[in-house]
C-alpha cells in the first residue's frame, strides 16, 4: 500500500522538471533521440530552478548537441533552431554557431567547432555527458557526411577530406562504414551509393 506524504507540487515548473529529468534518464540509457526531444521540449521558463541536477546552460547544451546528433534537418529547425528552444542557444554560443554552420551546410566548420579544445573539454567534463561524447560526436560527423552527399551524384573523397578536416584514408574509412550501413545510429549514404576507383 502506498501513501502520499505532503502536497504534490503541481506547478508548471514541476512538470518541466519532470520532463528534464526524463530526458536526462533517456540520455543515461543511450536513448539519444528521446533525450533530444525531451530536452528541446522543456519550457523556457525552467532556467536555474533545477540547478541541483542541471542548469539552464546544461539544458541548452544537451538539447542542441543531441539535436544535432539525432534530428533530421527539418525537425532540428522546428524543435531547436527556430522553436521555443531557440532562446536557450544564447547561453551556449559555440553550440549556436555549430548549429548555424550545420544549417548553412558548412559541415566542416560545424565539426571543427564541436571538436575544438574548449568545447570538447567541457563536454568531456560534464557529469551527465562525458560517457556519451565520443558516440554523439561520431553520430554528428556521420549525419554531416550523409547530408554533404545528398545533392551530388559523385563526390571526390580527397576534397571531402579537406572539407571535413581529415585525411583521404580517414575519409575512405568513414564513407565505407556509411556505405555498409554501419555508421553511428544506423546513418547510411542510401541505396545505390558506392565508391568507384580513380584511374
WOQUI-V6461 format. One line per field, one symbol per residue. ss: DSSP state (H for helix, E for strand, L for the rest). psi: psi as a letter, one per 30 degrees, with the letter a starting at -180 (. if undefined). burial: # if it has 9 or more other ideal C-beta (glycine too) atoms within 8 Angstrom, else .. A space follows every 10 residues. Layout:
BEGIN
ss = ???
psi = ???
burial = ???
END
This chain:
BEGIN
ss = LLLLLLLLLL LHHHHHHHHH HHHHHHHHLL LHHHHHHHHH LLLLLLLLLL LLLLLHHHHH HHHHHHHHHH LLHHHHHHHH HLLHHHHHHH HLHHHHHHHH HHHLLLHHHH HHHHHLHHHH HHHHHLLLLL LLHHHHHHHH HHHHHHHHHH LLLLLLHHHH HHHHLLLHHH HHHHHHHHHL LLLHHHLLLL LLLLLLLLL
psi = kklkklkkjg leeeeeeeee eeeeeeeefg ieeeeeeeef gkkffjcgfg ffekleeeee eeeeeeeeff kleeeeeeee efaffeefff fieeeeeeee eeeggieeee eeeefleeee eeeffkeffe ffeeeeeeee eeeeeeeeee fkfllkeeee eeeghlleee eeeeeeeeef gglkggklfl kfklkkkl.
burial = .......... ..##.##.## ####.##... .######### .###.#...# ...#.#.### ########## #....##.## #.#.##.##. .#.######. ###...##.# ######..## ..##.#.### .##.###### #########. ......#..# #.###....# ##.######. ..###.###. .........
END
